């Protein structure tokens, strides 16, 4: 995800993403990561803009 180490830790602390404890380690399932990214996806506006000829 090309982020700082603090960002996923903050997501876990704020319970904004699903995670699993495996012993002392914390893991984020791939499906949870994909859902988080999809939730923040902004769709492009589909209107076409045409430039006027000069």
HELIX and SHEET records of a PDB file:
HELIX    1   1 UNK A    5  UNK A   13  1                                   9    
HELIX    2   2 UNK A   30  UNK A   39  1                                  10    
SHEET    1   A 2 UNK A  20  UNK A  22  0                                        
SHEET    2   A 2 UNK A  25  UNK A  27 -1                                        
END                                                                             
